[in-house]
């Protein structure tokens, strides 16, 4: 098993979703809240948008450093199984 688990399987329907890719950092930096919205993570999409407005976009360069952990926790909390 690799150090970075990036795929999760839904136990209800066996659907496999890619949580992160090597470009997730870049995608999150470029698209900010839209990246999390595409992943279905509405909480972090809203939080990212609020922080981006409050910090005049500076948080958009800091938030991507946690994108791997954020996506991993999002799927694990919903009962998805790491593949």
Helices and strands as residue ranges (DSSP letters): E 7-9, E 16-18, H 24-31, H 33-39, H 42-54, G 58-61, G 63-66, H 67-77, E 81-82
